[in-house]
Amino acid sequence: MAKVAKKTKKNKSGRSWIKARLAQPLRWLRRWILRGVFAFALGAVLLVTLFSVVNPPTTHTIWSEKRRLGDVDQEWVPLEDMAPVLARSVVAAEDARFCQHWGIDVRAIRAALAEGGQRRGSTLSQQVVKNVFLWQGRSWGRKALETLLTPVVEAIWSKRRILEVYLNVAEMDEGIFGAEAAARHYFGVGPDELNARQAALIAAVLPNPKQRSAARPSQNLKRRAAKIRDGAATIRADGRAGCFEH
């Protein structure tokens, strides 16, 4: 019995020694993981804050398309230099509850799930986060980062700034980014000269600008544009454009 007790005591002592040896590197790893998470969070907040007043110089999509095509067309213009009907049309097309949510539209997500994923649940805020800070494509990692960053953007940026950035970085045809390039490319006018029909057609090409054309719209695109035009008038009348219009 004494030998068994002595052997058990040695086994416990051996396990304790192993645990002690493993504890130090685990503590070190945990400490560096926490530091990494903190550094990422701080960097994200600083970058979001910077871009609340400084226009993003480029995005991953613009950069990658420029490499692929050789050049892209984009010129930044402030929201006040765009026709107000364009902003209303894009909101009507992409996120009619833009002024009513905090970046994540739970109602839209439920509707998308109910329709089996045939309908998008992403808000304009989420699309801005994806376009400016992340990359295109479907992956759980990107979606998780998008979900984490969107409330940060909503907390720091105004709704007007979110829409302004979206209208300057969104792809609206192959190699055509932003309202200024799209207005001139499709209709030969400045973004401040767009009428309701033209604005609705530009909004209608989203979110598949490479498969759709506002200059040569199909019958389906014309029907979609007509609905967007009506939706833009509706959100103006019922006050849902109030958060981005002066």
Secondary structure, DSSP 8 states (H G I E B T S, - for coil): -HHHHHHHHHHHHHHHHHHHHHHHHHHHHHHHHHHHHHHHHHHHHHHHHHTTTS--S--HHHHHHHHHHS--B-----GGGS-HHHHHHHHHHH-TTGGGSSS--HHHHHHHHHTTT-S----HHHHHHHHHHS-SS--HHHHHHHHHHHHHHHHHS-HHHHHHHHHHHSEEETTEEHHHHHHHHHHSS-TTS--HHHHHHHHHTTT-TTT--SSS--HHHHHHHHHHHHHHHHHHHTTTTTTT--
